[in-house]
Every structure is written in C-alpha cells, then in structure tokens.
Amino acid sequence: MSFRNLTIAGLAAAIVGSGALVVPASAQEDGIYIPLLTYRTGAFAGSGIPIADGMHDYLTMLNERDGGIGGVRLIVEECETGYATPKGVECYESVRSKNPVVVNPYSTGITLQLIPRAAVDKIPVLSMAYGLSASADGNTFPWVFNPPVTYWDGASVFVKHIAEREGGFENLSGKTVGLLHLDAPYGREPIPVLEALAEEHGFELKLYPVAAQDMQNQGSVWLNIRRNRPDYIYLQGWGAMNPTAVREAIRTGFPIENMIGVWWAGGDEDARAGGADAAGYKALSFNGAGADFPVMQDIITHVHDKGLSQFPRERVGDMLYNRGIYNSMLIAEAIRTAQEITGKSVVTGEDVRRGLENLTVTEERLAEMGMTGFAAPLNVTCENHSGNHQVFVAEWDGTQWTVGQDWTEPMTDRVRPLILAAAQEYAAANAGWPARTEGCDQ
C-alpha cells in the first residue's frame, strides 16, 4: 500500500513530494485526524490528482492561516487506492484505529463496502455527491452523508435541462436518450431515476456501458451510438473515459452541445481533450471554476506561495481542483459545527457525525469563507443527508468552464420517494440492518 502521510501542522514544507512519514501518536492526540483516500496513479489519476490536491490545499490553508479549526491543528494522511475497491478497504483498515473524524472513500465501489462499517466503527462516511444515492435517507443511514446532491438528483437535473431545451417535458416523448457510463457501481447509479423518468415522459433510454479496460477504446460503443442516433447523451464517466468520450463525440459527429456530463465528467482535462471543437460541451456542477474567489487567493497566498502544494500554480481554479476544495470545506464546517454542539475542541468521529447532520452553510457563511458565488447554500438534516441542493449546467467555451445555465433545483418530488423506497429495500436486503438509535440535535 502506498501512503503519503501529511502532518500539515508545521511539517508540510518537508513532506511535499516526499515518501512516507510516520505521524507520531502524540500529534494525533493533539490534533484532528483526517484521512484522505485518494488516487494519484492508474487510469483514474487524471481526475483523482486535482481533487486530492484541492482537498489537501484547503486543509493546509486552514492550518497555515488559522492554526487549524477552533484552535486545533489538522493532521491529514493520504492513502493511495488507485480507485480499486480492495485497496480502498485496505486503506480504511489502516486508518480506522487512528481515530479519524471522517472518511472520504472517493469511489462509489469503496463507499459501498464501508457503509455497513460506519455505524459499527463510529466513523462517518462523507461521500460528497457520489456513492449510494439511497444513503441520503438519514433515518436508514445515520452515519453516511452525500451532500450536496445525489446521482439521482443529477439525473433529474439532466432530464429537466433537456426538457427545457425541447420546450417542455411533453416534447420529450419519442426522443432517445443515451446513458454513456462506466460499467461499475458509479456508472450504473443513475439508471433507476432515468428509467422512471423515461416511463413518465415517454422517451426511450439506451444504455452504453464502457468497461474499465475499454475507457480509452470506445470505438464499438460509439458505433452503436451512431447507429441508434440518440438525441441526447448523459455521460457518467470518470478518469480516462471522459476525455475519450469527448473526442469520440467530436470524431463521430455527435452534436457536442447535446452531450451533458455528470459533475465528475466536467474536469478541465475532460473538455480540453476535444480542442476547440469541444466548445459547447456541458456538465453539471455545484462549485464554481476559476481562481477569482477570495478563498482561492487565500490558498495561493498561504499554500502555493509557500511551496506547500503539489498542484501546478497555473492550474489553480480547475473545476476538479475546486471540487476538492469544496469537499474539504464540508469537512471543516462539519468539524466547526461539531465543536459548537459539543463544546469540545478536539472532536471525535461521533461528534463530527452530529456536525454533518447539522451542517448549515448560509450565504453569510459563504461570504465569510470567501466563497460567494463559489457554491450554493447548504442544509443537511437528520432525515436528509444529501439535501437535494441546487446545481448548475456548466458549459465549456473552448478554454474554460462557464455558467451555461443558472442554479437549478433537482426534481425532488420525483427523486425523494425513490430514495426512501431504495433505502428500505437496502435495509431489507441486509439482514439485521440496525434501526436508527442516534439522537437528532435539530
């Protein structure tokens, strides 16, 4: 297993680019321990690296600028998973005895393996806008959190977007919609909602799975797409699959403006792969791109200018780098909330679970953090661990991501009943699934 242990409390300069360091037990006792399951190697590294660096750099900034959170410095340990579920579980086993306050699997496959462990080990799982959509039901999954939206929310926003493009939901009847997806739990996650909406609105759904080994060789899949001629494609890809899909869409003459990616298919390198012809490609997003936010300037000042980041300075503001920042913002705000609820400075995983379940980020708080316009307000509750928050459709203009369509609500009235039903099905299928006993502070 490949580790990159980061004690960002004063040691960051010594460890950038270094090998493994052992985090002293005393440091763990004096700080708040946050493990990051990341992937900087393999076919998914192109997507994983900017996210890992964004997560790391925001937490480093808090240490350098503020001395941590609530007077307690943060201790971060990275573990390389290669986006492989077995390695991800190994990483989890290696960190769970170190009293982590939260775990970020950064893989739907790994998340699915850790969900049954969370309540037992008393370690909350933060699967930010990924993982099992049904885990948004806090009554069934009190230790799992997937804000700000689920894949099912995303699929509903995609359908809402194409309905607006067609002049109304009634005009979707007779259309063909393709789901081009990684043939893995992540890629298959939106299928139930797309199937339900296809039945409701009369469009035909075509599935185009891509095996992990074929991510860079999608010729046969695109041959089927050319044969079927779908009106729209929803891209649920990751890693090397996304830039390949953009290039293939252009090569085969599919209208690039009619291919809309989920938020994980909206990286800068994904769109840039298509060159100038990729202008008009779209992807859902819940965080802003670019460096023109005060929080980004703080990260540049306190992290990049001090040589404490591995991420190229010229790429600060890339969409996925910013998404890593958003992820760590959620962690930090959950820790702050846990400190407020408990009155403790050094909080535990049980405390941070309460912090996540009471996580509220208002417009005022976004302004305080230098994130006005970077993200939408957020509110997580005991019952709703996702929140069904707003997203927007980002559009690639040939050189950068822009706001192609303003913030919009998911189709919560359609999605939420499906989530509750799926949560009950999950509990029923897993014999002995525990009923919620955790209290609610709200």
N, C-alpha and C positions, 0 to 999 in steps of 0.2 A: 504494500500500500504506500502511496506517495503522499507525504504530508508537507505542508508549508505552514509552520506554526508561527503565528504573528502575535507577539505581545506588544500591541501598539502603544502601551503605556511607556513611552520613552525609548523603546528598542526598535522602532520602525525603521530608522535610518540604517541600522545594522543588518536588517533582515531582507530588505528589498533585493530580490534576485538570489537570496541565499538558499541553502538547503534546510534540513530540519533543525529546529531548535526545540529544546525541552522547556515547557512552561513550568516554572517552579510551583510547587504546591502552595507556597506562601503567597505567590502572586495571584493564584486562583482564589485564595481565601480573601484577598484584599480587593478583588475586582469582580466584575460581572462577566461571566464566561459565555461567549457567543461563538459556537462552531458554525462554519460555513461549508456545506457540501458543494463543491464546485467541480468544473471540468475544463481544464486548460489543454487537454490532449484529445486526440481522436477526431472523428468525423463531425462532432458537435462543438469542437473548440471555437470555431469561428463565431458562434453565438454565445458560448459559455464564457469566453475570456472577458468581453466588455462588461458582462453582468457581474462577474466575480470582482473585477476591478472597481466597478461602481459601488458595490456593496462595501468593499474594503475601504475605499477612499472616503465615503461618507462617515463611517465609524472612526477612521483615523482623524478626520476633520474635527469630530466632536471631542476627541481626546486632546488634539493639539490646540483647539480654540477654546474649549470649555473645561478641559480637565476631566472629560467623560460626561456622565449623566448624573445629576444630583450629587456631585462631588465624588462619584465613584468612577474610576477609570475602567475602560473596556478591554477585555482580553479576547482576542479573536484567533481562532485556529482554523485553518483551511485544510480540508481533506479532499484529495483528488478522486473522483468517482469515475471519470471517463464516460459519464452518463450511463453507466452499466448498473443495473439494479443490484446484482450480488456485491459489487464493490461499494455501492452506496450503503447497503446494510452493514458491511464490514466497517465502514466509516462511522456509522451510527454506533455500533458496538464499541468502537474505540473511544468515543467521546461521552457516552451516556453516564459513565461513572464519575465524570468531572463536574457534575452539577451544572449542566447547561441550562440557560433560562429559556431557550427556544431552539428548535432545529429547523433548518431550511433545506429540504431534500433537493429542490430544484430539478425534479424529474417526477412525472406522474407515476412511473413504474416504482420508483423508490418510495414515493408517498404512499402508494397502496400497501406496501409492505410495512410501513411504520404506523399507519393508522391504528391497527389493533394494539400497538405497543404504547401509544401515547398515554392512555389513562393508567396503564399498569406502571409505567416508569415515571409518571408525573412530569412529563416533558411535553409542552405544547408543540404542535406541528404547525408551522406557518407555510402554507403552500400558496403563495401570492398569485392569484389568478391562474392557477393550474391545479392539477390533482383531480380528486374525485369531486365532481360538481355537487353530488348529494351531501357532501360533508358540510355544506353551508347550513344544514339543519343543526343548529346548536343543541337542540334537545336530544338528538341522537348521537352527535359527535361533539361533546363538550370540550374536547382537547384539540380539535382540528379547526383551523381558520384559513379561509381562502379569499380574503378581500383583495381588491375592491369589487371584482366580478368573477363569475364562474364561466367556464367554457359554454355552458348552456345560455347564459346571458349573452355572450359574444355571438353565438349562432343566431340568437333572436335579433340582435342589432344588425347583423349581416342581412337577414331577411327583411327587416324594416328598411334598411338602406336601399336594397334593390327594388322594394315596393315603391319607395319614393321616386326612384329613377324611372319606374314604369308608369307612374301617375296614379298609384293606388294598389292596395292589396288585391282588389278584384282583377287587376290586369296581370297578376302572376299566373293565373290559370292558363295551362297549356305551355308554360315556359319549362325549360330544362335547366336544372341547377346541378352543378357537379361539386362534389367534395373531394378535393385532391389532398390526401392525408398520409402521414407517416403511418405505416402499418404496425402500430404499437398502441398501448393504452391511451397515451396522449392523443394520438391522431384520431382514434375512434370515439373519443369522448363526446363530441358534439352530435353524433349520429341520432340519438333519441329525439332531440329537440328538432333537428332538421326533418326527421321523418314525421313528427307530429305536425309541424307547420306545413309540410308538403301536403299532408292529407287535408288539413284545414283549408289551404288556399289553392289547392289544385295544381301545383307544379310537380314535375317529375324530378326525383332525386337520383342522381347517378353517383356511385362511389368509385373512386380511383385510388386504391391503396398503393403505397410505394414502400417496398421492403427496405430496411435499413441498408442492406448491402447494395441496393439499386438507387440510392439517393442521387448519385451523380450520373446515373444512366437510366433516364426516364423515357427513352425513345418509344418503347412499346406502350407505355401509359398515354403518351401524347398522341400516338397513333389512334388509340381508342377515343381520345378526346376529339380529334379531328373527325373521326367517323360519326360520333354522337352529336357533335356541334352544340354543346350546352350554351345557353345564353349567358350564364354567369358561372364563375368558379370561386369557391371558398377554399382558400389554401390554409391547411392546418399542418404546416411543415416545421422543421427545425434543423438547425445546423446546415450542412451542405445541401440539403434538399431544397431550401428556399431559393438561393441564387440560381440553382439549376432549373427550377420551375420557371423563374422569371425569364431566363434565357430561352427555354423551350417554348414558352408562350409567344415570345417575340419571333423565334425562328419559324414556328408553325403558323404564324399569322393570327393567333388568337388576340382579340382586342384587349390590350393590356389594361385598359380602364375598367374592364369587366371582370378582372381578377382581383379579389379582395382577400387579403390575408388576415388571419387572427393576429393578435398583438405580438405573438412570437415569430411571425413571418414578416415583421416590419423593421428589421435591422437595416442600418445603412448599407452594409455589405450585401444584403439580400437584393436591394433595389439597384445599387451601383453596378451589380453584375450585368445588368441589361444595357448599360451605357445610356446614351441619350434617348434611345428608343423605350427606355423604362419609364419615361415621364408619363404620369397618369396612373401608374400602379398605386394601389391603395392598400392600407392595412388599418385595422382597429388599433386604438391606443388609449391609454389612460394616464400617460405622462407626456409632458412637453419635450421637444427636442431642442437642441441648441444650448449655448452657454450664456445666453442673455437673461439669466436669473441670478439674483443676489446669492443664492445658495451655491451656485456654480462658481461664482467669484470667490466665495469663502473657501471652497475646495481647492481652487487654483492657488490661492494665497497660502493656505495652511498645509496643503499636501503636495501639490505639484511643484510649487516654487521651493519647497524644502527637499525635493528629491525623494519623497516618500510614496510615490505611486509608480506602478509598472506600466500604466496606460499611457499611450503616446499623447503628449500635450496637445498636438494639433487635432486630435480626435475627441477631445473633451466636448461633450454635447451630443455625441452619437446617441441615437434612440435607445439602444440596449444598455449603454453605459448609464444613461439617465434612469433607466428602469431599475438597474441595480441600486442606484441612489434612492429611488422610491422605496424599494424593498427594505433597505436599512432604515429609512425614515420610519416605516411602520414598526420595525423592531424597537427603535429608540423611543417612539411615542408610547408604545406598549410598556416599556420599562418605566418611563416617566409616570404613566398612569398607575402602574403597579406601586411605585414609590408613594404616590399620593394616597392611594387606597389604604396601604398597609402602614404608612409612616416609617417604613424601613428604607435605608439607603442601599444596602446590599440585598437584592431581592432574589427569590428562587424561581424555579420553573412554575410552581404552583401559583406564586404571586403574579408572574407575567401572564399566565393563563387568564387570571382575573383582569389584568391590564388589557389584554387583547379583547376580552369580552366587553370591555367598557371603553373601547377605543373610539374617540371622537376627535376628528380633525376639522375644525371650523375654518371659514375664510380668514378669520382673525389670526388663528394659529398658523395657517399657511403663510400669511403676511409676516408674522414673527419669524418664521423659519426661512424667509426669503424664497418662498415657493408660490407666490401669487401667479396664477396662470399656468403653473407647472403641473398642478393636479387639481382635481375636484374635491370638495369637502367629502368627508367620510364619516360614517357612523356604523359601528358594529354593535350588535345587541346579543343578549343571551340566546334568543331564538334564531337570529340570522347572523351567521358567522362570515357572510360574504358582504351583504348589504345591497346587492343589485345596483351598484352605483353607475354613474354616467361614464360613457366612453365617447370618443370621437373618431371619425374616419380621417386618418392622416393620408396625405397624397404626396407622392414623390414628384418633385418638379424637374428632375433631371440631375440635380446636385444635392438636394436636401429635402427633408420631410417638412411639409406644411400642413396646416389645419384645412383639410379639404371639405370637411363638414363639421359643424359645431357640435359641442357636447350634446349627447342624446341619451335618453333613458332606455334600458333594456325593456323587453316585453314581460315585465314582472308578473302580470296577471296570467300569462301563459306558462312562464318558467317556474314560478314558485310552487304551484301544485305538483309539478313533475318532480321537483327536488324533494318535496316532502314524501311523495309516494316512493321514490327511489331510495330514500333513507330508510323507510320502513322495510322495503324489500331487502336492503343490505343487512339490517339488523336481524330479519327473519332468516336469512340465508346463513348467518353466522351464529351457530348455536351458542346460547349463553351470553349473547351480546348484552352488556350491563345497561340497566336503566340509569338515567342521569340521577346522580345524588348531589352533584355540586350545586352550591347555592348561587343565587344571582344577586349582584350588588346593585342592579338598576332599580 
